[in-house]
Amino acid sequence: MMTMSAAVPQVHNGNDSDSDDSDIAFAYLDFGGVDFGEDGEEVKEESNPSKISDADKPTREEVAAANAAANAPAVVEQVANLDLNASESDATNNASDDLPTASTAQNNLGSQPDNSSLDSLTIVPDPNLVPSKADELLLDIEKERLLPHPLSGKQEPVDVAFGDDCSELNNVKSLFNLLENGQYADMLRSQIALDLFGTEIDGSDELSMVEQIKSKILAYFAAKATSESAIAKCQELELIGIASLNLFLQLNYCGPSMDRGIKPEEGEVAAHPLDGINPHGMFESLAKKENEKAPSTFVSPLPLSASTPIPEEDESAPEGDNVPSNQATETVIVPLKETNTTNYFHNAVLSELAADGEWPFQVCAAPYFLLLARSILSTLAEPTSPFRWWSSAKPSGNLVDALTGSNESSASMFAAGASHLSSTSHWSARAIVAHRRLISTRRDDDDGEACPTLWNEAERTFSRCINDFCDNETAFKDSERNAFVASAIMLEWGLAQHHFRKSGRGKASFNKALEYSKLEVEVTGADGVRTKYQTKMTAQYLVRAKPNVSEADGNDTDAKNKAHVEKQMIKHDDVSDDALLLEKIRFENADDNVHFNLSIRDQSILLALCLDVKNDNPMDGLTGMQMFAYLARVLNQHDDWMVYATGLLERAWLECERTHGRERAILQIQALADQHSNRLTLTQSTFKSVEEDSAPAQDRLRHLHGIVYPPRWDMLRDLAERYAKLGIVTSAAELFEEIELWDDVVEC
């Protein structure tokens, strides 16, 4: 029996001293305002009257007097010298994330508080906020629909869950409907999102983008929320944050893309699905900066479609005065590919997502949505420290500007409302993992010490999840639901350790998830054949898995969906008429050819155990055979689009090392890469295969966090490298060019 200590996050302090992106980081240093003089010596900058001096900053006594005068229930304090790299004992003992009291905040005050540092802002929640009857209904729905559920996607309709008696929750109900239908862009275009991020903030030049977003949240809450609606407003914010994260994952991981490439456009060109939300209006001036610098080159910050006609330039016009001939409004919208890595706004967002000197992967689609999700969800997950930063290089903003339109009472109410939500820490942890995966290190000498501040945040957040749902057997009334959520969170925590490349790569957490799920797994051997004409039985790896029967029965998928999922597979007969290999190993004992029906969560655990075999052993033939047994067990079922795709992809990687399976494997990887796009390709050559035979975004995203499916740029890089090894250099060069790996393009 494994103890929980093996799964509790441990803090690892360290710095990545040899970053591959040091030259990029140096290129983005801001030397504005520094005069190096004639001899190259730095001249000290004169005092800037626009900056707040230490004399003008409010003292601790002044803050306390203002609080008393306003009779506010909150205490907003500055905690000086806040150490984000907490000790291991702190991470364990504070896993419950107990909200600080007023006396605690007072004791943590430094002798000389720095009021210009937003990162040290601490808010004490209002203890008088008590959920109403409508709030209790909303909190129950949140736990039911936003946390892992064995019947995920099959619960009762949202309208039935809310009922007809809570008209004050109509905004939340509409957002839930959009979320479960996969309409994430519509959620970010809703009136709630526009009220939040539709206009620019005053004094934005002094704040980072993250600080602006978090300041907007507090200002919105101060303007819209009351004690009766505080929890509902926090729930609205959480749904907007989840929509932002899902949209980023849809564009960069599972698809389908939003390039409108299904059919030729007829008549007027329709607006792109991301128009007006990438970015929102609050960053409009930042998005236009590139056009101001180069007026003769029109490059839009919006990821538009290639199907939109490119505006023509008037060659007779003077240089610098060219404008699009089809410009109908003041807003210049110019088409370009979804990922514009030379765009000023794109790079500004990536600089905000950089962590501890590590630069995010340049070729990614719409990183603004990840930035938005991280800002919202981290604020809700840690409402007492809303401006906590995810990098050791913390920007410093102005407290007065940050809280413009807000006040201490509303900030206290916000902290209290957010603390009642159950799923914010879980979704924030998922966003942290997506953030880490965006930061591409991929170095042979990576020992897991990259992004230490981001890792500390992941530990802190997963610790709260483990304390709330794994160590707490009364989190749900149903014991089976308790076990299901605990196993799902432990599985995701193990995958987080894998992505951060920590010691063990999540092995202990995978075993703990297996224990919670009550899944019985046996790795053994049995006689069987692999080829069509083989007569002599040989020993084969076999994975027997027996699930919790009640969960397996509840996760049965209808035959139509299973047929669609199975169409992702490229079979041996599809590649060659004289293929020798069987699709499945045929075992001599008939009982070994019959398998129990596994839930999707159980299939994800088997994929994690397969990943653990890869992490623990050298990549040789024996390791490949053992991994193949796990994958064969998962591929016996066709219940979930992404789980099945992950099994196919990992099997294709193994088959690339075999002579008889290499051709099928390359075509399989190409098919999985193509299914991200809406366009017709070699492996999806009909409109029916694109429109009807593929899963919608919400189905693809439902179980994405419990598996290791690569981002699109990693899949294309892997496919290009395999093409290059086979001598297919032209296709390899095109793929390398698409993801802007210029060194590899030259080698091809």
N, C-alpha and C positions, 0 to 999 in steps of 0.2 A: 504493500500500500504506500502510495506516494504522499508525502506531507505537503501542506500548502506553502511551506517556506521555499520550496523549489520554484514556485510560480510567482512569488512576490517580487516585483521589480527591484533591481539593485542598481545603485548609482555608480557610474564609471566616469570619473573626471579625466579629461585629457584633451589635447589639442592636436589638430592635424597640421603638423608643421610643414609638410611638403605638398601643399595644394597644387594641383595642376592648373588652377585658374588664377594664380597669383598675378599673371600679366593682365588678365581681364579685370581683376579687382583693382589693380593699379590704374588701368585705363579709365575707371569710373570714379577715381578720386576727384573731389571737387577742390580746386586750388583757387576758386574765386575769392577775391578780397585779399590775397596775399601778394605783396610786392617784394620781389627778390632783389631789388636795387640794381645798380649798374655793375657791381662786383659779384653779383650772384648771391649776396647775403640777404637773408630774410629780414624784412623790415616789419616791425610789430604793427599790427593793425590798430588804427585809432579807434577810440571808443565809438560805438554805434548808438546814437540816441534812441533808435527804434527798439533796441534790446533792453530788457528789464534788468536793471542793476540789482545788486544784492540789497542795497538800501531800500529799493522800492518793493522788494518782495515782502509779503506779509509774514510777520513773526508768528510763532506758535501761540503766543498769548492773544494776538489779534484774531487768529482763526478761532480759538476757543471762545472769545468774546462774541464774534459774529454768530457762532453756533447757538450760544445762549440767547442772544438777542432775537434770533429767528425762531427760537423754540423748536428747532429741528430735531427729529428723532435720530438723525444720522450723525456720525462723526467721520469727517473726511480728513484724513491725516496724511502726512508725508513720512514714509518709513525710509530713513537714510541708509545708504550702503546695503541695500537689499541683496542678499547672496542667493542667486537662483540655483547655484550648484549646491544643493542641500546634501547633507550627509546621508549615509545609508539608513541610519536609524531614524532620521527625520522622514525619509520617504516611506518607511514602514509604519512608524507610529502615527503619522499624519495621513494615512491612507484614507481615513474617513473624511478628510477635508473639513474639519470642524471650523465653523465660521468664527472669526475673531471677535472678541468682545471689545467694548470701548476701552476698558482698562488695558487690554492687550495691545491695542493700537497705540495707546498713550505710552506704555512702557517701551515700545519698539522705536519711539521717536529718537532720532539722533540729536546730539547737542546743537548741530548746525544743519537743520533740514534744508534740502535743495528743492525749492518749490517749482523749479523749472523742469524737473524730471518727472514726466508722466509715468514712467515705469515704476516709480515708488509710491504711486497713489494707492491708498487703501480705503475701501468703503465698508462701513459697518452696516449690515442689513437692518431693516426696521422689524423689530420683534413683534409689532402689533398687527402685521399683515396676516390675516387668517383667511384661508380659502373659503369661498362661498360654495353653495350647492352646485352652481354652474361650473365653478373652478374644479370641483372634485370630479365632475363628469369629464371635463376636459383632461384632467390629469390621468384618469383611467384610460381614456382613449389614447393618450400619448404612450402610456406603457404598453397598451395592446398593439399599437400599430407602428411605433418607431423603434421598439426593441425587437430582437430576434424572436420569431414566432414559428412553431412547427407548421402552422397553416398559413404562412406568409403568402399574401396574394390571393388568398381564398376566404378571407374573413367576410363578414357581412358588409354591405355597402356603407359608405361613409354617412349618407343621409339617414340610414336606419340607426346607426350608432349614435348620432347626435340627437335624433328625434326632432319633434316640432315645437318643443317648449322653450328652447334656448335661442331666441332670436339674437341675443347679444353675442352669440358665438358664430354668426353667419360668416364673418370674414375668415375665421379659422377653418370653418367647414369647407369653404370654397378653396382655400389653400390645400387642405387635405385631399380634396377631389382632384385638383390639378397635379399634386404630387404622385398620387397613386395611378394616374393616367399617363405619367411620363411627360407632362407638359411643363418642363422646367423653365424654358425660356418665357412662357406666358406668366409663370409665377414671378420671375424677375422683372416682368413688364407690368405687373399688377399695380394698382393704385397704392397699395401698402409699400411696395418697393420703391415706387416713384416718390412717395412722401419721405421715404428714408434717404434715398440717394439721388434724387432728381435735381437738386440744386447744390451749388458750390457752398462751401463753408467759409465764413469770414476768417481772415488770417491764415488761410491754408498754406501760404508759402512757408510758414514757420513749423508746419507739422508734416510728418511723413504720411503716406497714403493710408497706412494702417491706423495711425492716430486719427486721421480725418474720419475714417469709417467708424471707429469706435466712438469718437466724439459725436458723430451724427446719431449713433444709436442712443446715447444718453440724452441728446437734445430732443430726438423724436419721442423718447419715453417721457421726458418732462412736459412736452407739449400735448401728448395724446393720452397718456395713462393716468388713471386714478387708482385709488386703493381698491375699487371694485373690479377694475379691468387690468390690473398689473400683471397677473399671471397669464391672461389671454394675450396681452401684448408681447410678453416674453415668448409665448408659444408661436406667435406670428413671426417673430425674429428667428426662432429656431427653424421653422419651416423654410424661410427664405435662405438661411444658411445651408440647409440640407439640399435645397434645389440648386444652389450655386455649386456645391461639391459634386452632386450627381451630374450636372451639366459638364463640368470639367472632366469627370471620369468618362462620360459618354463620348466626348470629343477626342479623348486621348487614349482610351483603353478599349472599351467594348464596342463602341459604335451604337447605332448607325450614325455616320457623319451627317452634317447638315449642309452639304454642298449642293443640294437640289439637283443632283445629277441623274435622276431616274428617267426623266423624259425631256425632250426639247421644250423650251419655253415657247409659248404661243401668245401673240398679242403683246400687251404691256409687260414689262419685266416686274415680277413680284419682288417685294422687299425681302431681304435676307432675314432668316429667323433671329439673328443676333443683332440686327439693327437697333440702336438706341439703348442697348444694355451692355455692350462691350466697347467702351465703358458706359456707365451711367452718366447722367448730366453733371454730377458733382466733380467729375474729372474731365469735363469737356475742354477746358483750357489746356490741361496737360496733354490731351490727345491731339490738340491742334499745334503744339509747339514745333513739330517737325515741318509742317507746312509753312510756318512763319520763318524757319531757318532756310528753307529751300522752296521758294514760291513757284519756281519753274517746274518742279517735280511734284506731282500730286500723288501722295501715298496716304491711303486712308488707315486710321487705326482700327477700322472695323474689319473682321474677317469675312469678306464678301465672297460671293460665288464666282467661279470662272465663267458661268453661264450668263452673267450680267455683261452687257456690251461695254467695251472699253471706250471711254470718251475720247474723242479725237481732239488734237490740238490744232489751233489755227496757225499755220506756218507763217502767214503774213503779219501776224501780231508781233510787236516788239518782244524781245527776249525778257522773260520774267513776267509777262502779262498774259500768258496762255492760261485759259480757263477751259473747263470741259464745255463742249458745245451743247450738251444736253442738260446743262445745269438749270434746274427749274426753281430751286430755292436757295437760300443763303448757305445752307449746310452742304458742303462739298462731300459727296459720297463717291468714292472711286473704287472699282473692283480690284481685287488682288486675291492671291491664294489665301487659304485659311490661316496659315502660319507665316507671318511676315516678320522675320527675325531682324530686319534692318529698321523696323519701326521704332520711333522714339518712345512711344507709350509702352510697347511690348517690352523694351529693355528696361524702362522705368519700373514696370511691375516685377520683372525678374530680379532687379536689384533689391526690391523690397522682400522678395522671397529668399534671397541669399541668406545663408545661415553659417556663422562662424567661418567666414572666408570661402565657403564653398558656393560656387555659382550653379544655378539651376540649368538643366539641359536647355539649350537655346531653341531647338526646334520642337516646340510644343504649341498646341492650339489653345488660345484664349486662357493664358495663365491668370488673367484678372479674376476669373471665377473662383479659382483656388484661393487667391488672396482675399477675396470677399468672404468665402466660406471660413477660412482660417480666422479672419478678424471677428466675424459674428459668433462662431461657435466657441472660440477661446474666451470671448467676453462672457458668454452665457455659462460656460463651464467653470470659470473662475471669476464670478461677478464681484467678489471683494477686491480683486486686483485686475480691473478691466484693461489696463494698459500694459500688462506684462508682455515683454518682447521675446521673440524666439531666437534671437541671436545675441552673442556676447557683445556685438557692436551695436549698442542700443542708441537710437536717436533720442534727442532731447527736445521736447516740445514745451509750450507755454501752458501752464495750468489754467490760467484765466481764459485764454482763447479756447482751450479744449472743452471747457464746461460752459461755453457761451450758450445761452438758452436753457441751461439746466441749472439745478441747484442741489444742495446737499440732501434735501428731503426727497426729491425724485430719484437721486442716485441711490439713496438708502432703500427706497421702494423697489427700484430695479434689482438691487442685490437680493432683496427678500423674495421677489417674484421669481427670479431665475433659480434660486435655491430650491424651489418646490418642484422644478422639472426633473424628471428621472433620467432622460436619455441624452442630455446635453454632453455629459462627459464621454459617453460612448461615441457619439458622432464627432466630437472634437478629437478623440483618439484616432478615429478613422481619417480625419482630415490631416492629422499630424503624419500618419503613415504615408498618405498620398504626397504630402510635402516632401518627406524624405526620399521617396522614390523619384520625385522630380529632380532632385539634386543628384546628378550623375557623376559619381566618382570613378567607378569601374577601373580601379587600379589593382595591380597584382599585389602591391604592398599594403593594401587597405586592411588594417587590423581592427576595424570597428571603432576607431577613435574619431572619425569624422563627425562633425555636427554635434558636439557634446551638449550644447544648450538645448538643441532640438530633442536630443535623447532624454535629457532631464525632464523636459516637458512631457514627453511620451510616458516615461516612468510615473510621473506624478499623476497623469490623467488615467492611465490604466490601473494605478493603485486604487484610485477612487472607485473605478468600475469593479475591480476584484472585491473590494470591501463591501460594496453595495449589493452585488449580485452573486458572487461566488462564496463569500464568507457568511452571507446573510441568507439563511434558509427560509426566511419568512418574507422575502421580497415580493413573492406572489402567493396567492392563496392556493394555487395548484402546485404541488410538489414537482410534477413532471415539467411544468413550465419553468420552475426554478432551475431544474437540472439542465433544461434545454438552453436557457439564457446563459447559465454558468459555463457550459461547454463551448458555446459560441464565442463568448468573451475570452475564454482561456485560449481558444484556437487563434483568435485574432491577435492576442498578446504574444503568442508564440511566433506568428508570422511577422509581427513587428520586430521582435528580436532577430529574426532572420534578415529582414530588410536593413536593419541597422548593423548587421554583421557582428552581433555580440557572441560571446562565448557560449557554446552549446547550440546556437542558432535555434532556440525555442524548443529543444527536445523535451525538457521537463514539462513545459506547458502543453505540448502535444499529448503527452501521456496523461496529463491531468484532464484535458478535454476528453480523451478516450474514456477515462474513468467516470466522468460526469455523464457521458452519453450512454454508458452501460453497453457499449458495442463490444462484442467478443470477436477478436481478430486472432487468427492462427496462420502463421507462415510455415508451410510444410512443402512436401514434394509428392508427386504422383506420376505414374507412367502415362505418357501421351505422345501424340504425333503433331508435327508442325506443318508438314507439307502434304500435298494432295496424294502423292503416290508412295508415301512412306508406309512401310508394313511393320517395321520393327519399332516397338515402343521404347522410348527413352525417358529418363527422369526429367521432369519439368517442375519449375517452381509453381506453387499454388497458394493463393491467399483465400482462406475461408473466413467469411465475416457473417456473424449472426447478430441482428439488431434487436433493439427494444421493439417488440412486436407492435405495441400500440402506436408508437411514433411512425413506424414504417407504413402501417395501414393508413394513417392520416395523411401521408405524403404521396399517395398514388396520383400519378399524372395521367390525364386523359390521352387516349390513343392518338388523336390528331396532333397534339403538341409533341408527343414522343416521335412521331413520324417526321415532323419538321426538324427536331433536334438531330435526329439520326442522319439527315441529309447533309450534315456538315462533313461526314466521313467520306474520304476518298478510298475506295476499295481497291484491292489488288487487281481485280478484273477490269476496273475502270482504266487502269494504266496499261495493262498488257493482257492479251487473250491467252497467252501461255504462262501466266503467273503460277508459280509453284507453291507459294506460301498460302496457308489457310488464313481466313480472317480471325479465327479463334483457335486456340489449342484444343484438340479433341482428346479428352482423357479416356483412358481405358475403362475406369469405373464410371458408370453412368451417373452416379450420385454426384461426382465431382463436376459434372456438366450442368447441374441444376444449382441455382443460387437464390438466396433469400433476397427479397426486395428491400433495399436500403433507402433511408431518407436522404434528402439532399445534404443535410448536415453531416450524416455519417459518411457519405461519399467525399465530402470536403475533408473530413478527418483522415480518410484513407489517402487522399492526395498529400496531406501534410506528412503522414508517415512515410510516403514515398519520397517526399522532399528530404526528410530526415535521413533516409538511407543514402541519398546523394551527398548530403552534408557530412556524413560520418565516415564515408568510405572513399577510397581512390576510384576514379572513374575508369574501371576496367570491365571486362566481359561479365564477371560474376556480379558486380554491382548493377550492371545494366539488366541482367536477367532478373534480379530481385525486384528492381523498380518496375520492370515490365509486368511482373505478376500483380503488383498493386494496380497498375494502370488497366490491365485486362479486367480486373474485378470491377473497377469503376465504369469502364466502357461497356459492361454488360447491360447497363441501364441508360435510358435516354430521357432523363427527367428535367434537366436544367440546361439551358443553352450554354452558359459560360463554364459550368462544371464539366460538361461533356467536351467543350472546346479545349479546356485546359488539359484534359486527359489525352485528347488527340494530339495536341501540340507536344506534350512531353513524350508521347510514344513516337512521334515523328523525329524528335531529336535523337532518340535511341536508335531508330531504324536507319538514320543517316550513316551509322557506322557499319551497316550490313550491306553486302553486295546486292542481295535480292530485294532489299527493301528501300534502297536509297532513292530510287526514282519516285516511288509512291510517297516517300517522306517529304521530298522537296515540293511536290505538287500539293501535298496536304498543308504544308506551311504557307504556300502561296494562297491556297483557298481560304485559310484562316485570316491571312492579312487582307484579302480582298473583301471579306464579309464586313469589314469596318466601313467600307465605302458604299454609297448608293449607286455608283456608276456600274455600267456593264463592263465585265472583265472576262478573262479567259475561263475562270472557274465559276462565274455567275453570269451566264451569257444570255439570260432571258429576263424580261421584266417580272415574270412570275417568281423567279428565284430571288429577286431583290425585294419585291413588295409583299408577297404572300408566304414565301417559304422561310423568312427570317423572323427572328423574335424582335418585338419592340424594345425600346430603351429600358422601360421599367422592368421587364423580365430579365434582361441581360444584367442589370445592376443589382438585382435582388440579393444575389449570393456572391457578388464580386469580392467583398471584403474577407471572405473566408477561404479564398484560393490565391494562388500566385500566378496571375495572368500578366504577361509583360505589357508595358505601354507600346503604343504603335511604333515609336521610333526605335525601340529595342528589337521589336519583331522584324522591322524592315532591315535593320543593321545585321541581325542574325541571318536573315534570308539572303542579303547581299553577300555576306561572307561565304555562305555555302555555295552560292552561284559562282563566286570567284574561284573557289577551290575546284569546282567542276569544269572551269574554263569558260563559263558563260559570262564573259567579262562585260559585254555591252549591257545586259540586264543588270549586272551588279553595279556598274558605273551609274546607271540611271537611278537606282535605289540609293546609292551613296550620295548622289547629287540632291535627291529629294530631302534627305535629312542633313545635308550640308556637311558631310565628312569629306572635306576636300583632299586630304592626304590620301584617302582610300580611292577617291576618284582618279587622282593622278596615277596611282599604282595600277589601276585598271586600264 
